[in-house]
Amino acid sequence: MTVRVQTEDFDVGAELAAMRLASKDIGALVNFVGQVRDMNDGDVVSTLTLEHYPCMTERSLESIEVEAKSRWNIVDSLIIHRVGKLQPLDQIVLVAVTSAHRGEAFKACEFIMDYLKTRAPFWKKEATADGERWVEAKISDDDAQGRWANAIDKPVSDK
């Protein structure tokens, strides 16, 4: 399990290739890449600045990975999250999960993203034509995370 919080961009292809080739036990690799949108709430966004608390952020992301591993039979996971000033179309986050079977990998990847959106201590500030504004949490993110609270998922086999 790997967590990296960084200002520099990442190479999705290289990261996924390294994970895919890391173990012969891997039968599935699922990933999500998030990027900066140029619109939010009807306004053009020129930049997005992400702030965080170093060490606290990494610990939070690591705990999300540990929880995913306790729910599903995954081989490995990777979270890379960027901070600093980003432009539209810049990559923000990569979440990748490997497992023997696709079911566990899909669920674990979705779970990690849902929890990352609600539990990870990141603060986002958008620059628009009307000035800068902090991005508020979305109810839809809380709803997505909440559905996992009562879910009792057991590792599945999709051979």
Secondary structure, DSSP 8 states (H G I E B T S, - for coil): -EEEEESS---HHHHHHHHHTS-TT--EEEEEEEE--SEETTEE-SEEEEEE-TTHHHHHHHHHHHHHHHHS-EEEEEEEEE-EEE-TT-EEEEEEEEESSHHHHHHHHHHHHHHHHHHS-EEEEEEETTEEEE----HHHHHHHHHHHS---------
